[in-house]
Amino acid sequence: MRSRSLRLRLVLIFGLGTLLLSSLLGTLTFFGVRDVLISQQQKTDLQQSYVNAALIRNTLYTAPLQLNNEVNSIEQSANSILILKINGQWQTLSQLVPSVNISSAAMRAANDGHVTTETRMVLSQLDYVVGIPMPSVQVQVFEVWQLDGLEQNMRILLLVIGSAALFTTILGASGGIWVSRRTLKPLVVVSDAAARIAGGDFETRLPTTHAGSEVEQLTESFNEMVNQLVTKLERDARFASDVSHELRSPLTALAMSASILEQHRDELAPAAQQSLTLLSAEILVFQGLIEDLIELSRSDAGANSLSLEVMPIAELTRQAVRSVTRRLGGVEPPVEVDAEVESVRVLVDRRRFERIVANLVDNAQRYAGGVVAVRLSLAGTRVEIDVDDAGPGISASDQDHVFERFYRGRAAHDRSTVRGTGLGLALVREHVKSLDGEIRAVQSPEGGARFQIELPQVEFPS
Amino acid sequence: MMRLRRLAVMGLSALCLSGCTLVSTSSSPSLINPNNVPLGLLNPTIPFTDYAQVRWVTRDIFLLDHDNQVVPVPRSMTAPPTLAAVFYYETQGPTPIEIANGLTSQVGTLVVTQANIEDGVALVYVNKALNQLSPAQQRLAAGQLLYTADAMGATRGIEIFIDQTPFTLALRNGEKVQLVTPSDLAYLKKA
């Protein structure tokens, strides 16, 4: 989400930047070209008006009766409209009313003997009007040039510049997409690697690239960080394992001593008998804790060997539940198996599977009033084993944490008299993972907690 | 980011606004420096002379109103005005505004090839188009020419020639004349 947002921002910056630059460049170009075109057009028209006025003057001087022919000829060749003010009277061959296109200011200026020019918009018609007084023939010539062609050229120019700006913007945005992809690619790789490491894959390292010194430095730092992390985890695991092993021998001696004392319980005073009971219970808990710690340490170190075999999951579950119930005591919960699961086989380590079932049943007995039912069903290509207990369920806030080591949820706190090692469910998760399975704690529809295990079924070629 | 967006909006607005006034109009006319006006257009006299000027005078030509009565209409022409020049404007007919006011002409098809005044009589040479007109139209055309010539000093009347041949006008009373006098066509002029 973060990388997408960053990519979007990069693309937007590129696109808007290009749009801004192309708009600015286009605007400057447009105004520049427009001024040049208008200036050139008006300059040409003005020069032509001078020539036409001179022709009219010569005609009036040499053959005044040919004036209309001359005006006609000029209008046809120059594509303009000539309006003459002769002896105070307006004269034109055009059907247009003369005063419409000539401002009173231009008329006054011509009366004062000034050559004038003006650009006027009359009835959506853009005109360039040149007024030339000629004292030698007592005539004022106003020539009206229509600038529609120029206006049309301006529109085409604007369209071309607008299209170019749009094209450039699209090009810029495409460049932004390309650059953002290239720039963010290392971040995506780092993000994926971090996700894999968070998932427990400590073998993950970033590949060395030559994408630039910054990326190389990031890669080296990241790999070094993972190395340090792995080293620390291994050291911690080794420490826990060493401590557990060191404690096991004296604990065994303690347990043997307690056992001897148990044999002579009747000879002890009542207070000593009570102390012996307490001591024996604590030694049992301590032994369980040490055993769990050693097993977890082996699992962390990858030292636990797997003895995998293909077995029918339904029968295996029934046997495990029966065996565990016999060992732990209590009522044997029903094992409900969907018909389609009866023939399903899974690749499991029998000892670990029994340990999974034992820990879940033990956990239910300690904190949730025992197991209500064990249900087996198919979920796609996987087998789902649901272990439902009779407790109040696990709160939503606890569901994500119950598999953490030494995590004690609300139920454990409420039943302070019942003692566990705090490692039972953590071991369950490790064992399930080692079988390529998944486990989660959810709320059972019947009200209690449900531990949901998924294991892949073995596919036999048909 | 906000500043970038604001700049982009400003740029687009400028581009859009520029499309509204592609060619800007002028609020007042620009005056050209007289020194930059070529071809001696602002000179008081015709170039290469220090005296020649064209002066204008106003002379009347006569057109027909809706009652077929001749009425004087002023025309500007270069001085000195000749009879031929006046007849040229006569044959040009009424202007669009005059037409709108109901004025017409019967000499629009005529071409006056020559005209001069001798002893108060205007000698007018025209093309054969006059023969194409009906007698009544010929009297109206002759009336226009007569009173126009009269205003130019041909007070005794006019003689019309077609291809150097004298033209005989049939008057309203059946009489045929070559020299048409103002009294012959006095009924065409309002009192």
Contacts between the chains, C-beta under 8 A, distances in Angstrom:
chain1	res1	chain2	res2	distance
A	9	B	1	8.0
A	13	B	1	7.9
A	13	B	4	7.1
A	16	B	4	5.6
A	16	B	5	6.9
A	16	B	8	5.1
A	17	B	4	7.2
A	19	B	8	5.6
A	19	B	11	7.3
A	19	B	12	7.7
A	20	B	4	7.2
A	20	B	7	5.4
A	20	B	8	4.9
A	20	B	11	5.3
A	23	B	8	7.4
A	23	B	11	3.6
A	23	B	12	6.0
A	23	B	14	7.3
A	23	B	15	5.4
A	24	B	11	5.5
A	26	B	15	6.4
A	27	B	11	6.8
A	27	B	14	5.1
A	27	B	15	5.4
A	27	B	18	6.3
A	30	B	15	7.7
A	30	B	18	5.9
A	31	B	18	6.7
A	34	B	22	6.9
A	34	B	23	7.4
A	38	B	23	5.9
A	46	B	32	7.7
A	50	B	37	7.0
A	50	B	38	5.4
A	50	B	39	5.7
A	50	B	41	6.4
A	51	B	39	7.3
A	53	B	39	7.6
A	53	B	41	5.5
A	54	B	39	4.4
A	54	B	41	6.4
A	57	B	41	7.1
A	57	B	46	7.3
A	60	B	54	5.1
A	60	B	78	6.5
A	61	B	46	5.3
A	61	B	52	6.8
A	61	B	54	5.7
A	64	B	54	7.3
A	64	B	77	6.9
A	64	B	78	4.3
A	64	B	85	7.4
A	65	B	85	6.2
A	65	B	88	4.9
A	68	B	92	7.7
A	86	B	56	6.4
A	86	B	76	5.3
A	87	B	56	3.8
A	87	B	57	8.0
A	87	B	58	6.8
A	87	B	76	3.9
A	89	B	76	5.8
A	95	B	96	7.8
A	103	B	28	7.8
A	103	B	29	6.3
A	105	B	28	5.5
A	105	B	29	5.4
A	106	B	29	4.2
A	109	B	29	5.8
A	109	B	31	6.0
A	113	B	34	7.9
A	113	B	42	6.7
A	114	B	31	4.7
A	114	B	32	7.2
A	114	B	34	7.5
A	115	B	31	7.2
A	115	B	32	4.0
A	115	B	34	7.4
A	115	B	37	5.2
A	115	B	41	7.4
A	115	B	42	7.2
A	116	B	29	4.0
A	116	B	30	6.6
A	116	B	31	5.8
A	116	B	32	7.1
A	117	B	26	7.9
A	117	B	29	6.5
A	117	B	30	5.0
A	117	B	32	6.7
A	118	B	26	4.8
A	118	B	28	7.3
A	118	B	29	4.0
A	118	B	30	6.7
A	119	B	23	6.8
A	119	B	24	7.2
A	119	B	25	4.9
A	119	B	26	4.9
A	120	B	25	5.8
A	120	B	26	7.4
A	121	B	25	4.9
A	126	B	23	5.8
A	126	B	25	7.4
A	129	B	29	7.8
A	131	B	29	7.3
A	132	B	37	7.6
A	132	B	41	5.7
A	133	B	42	7.1
A	134	B	41	5.5
A	134	B	42	7.5
A	135	B	42	6.7
A	135	B	43	7.1
A	135	B	44	4.8
A	136	B	40	7.9
A	136	B	43	5.7
A	136	B	44	6.0
A	136	B	45	5.2
A	136	B	46	5.1
A	136	B	47	7.9
A	136	B	52	7.4
A	136	B	53	5.6
A	136	B	54	6.7
A	137	B	46	7.7
A	137	B	53	7.4
A	137	B	54	4.0
A	138	B	53	7.6
A	138	B	54	6.4
A	138	B	55	6.7
A	138	B	56	5.6
A	139	B	54	7.8
A	147	B	23	5.9
A	150	B	23	6.0
A	151	B	22	5.8
A	151	B	23	5.7
A	154	B	22	3.8
A	154	B	23	6.2
A	155	B	19	7.9
A	155	B	22	6.5
A	158	B	18	7.2
A	158	B	19	5.4
A	158	B	22	7.0
A	162	B	15	7.0
A	165	B	15	7.4
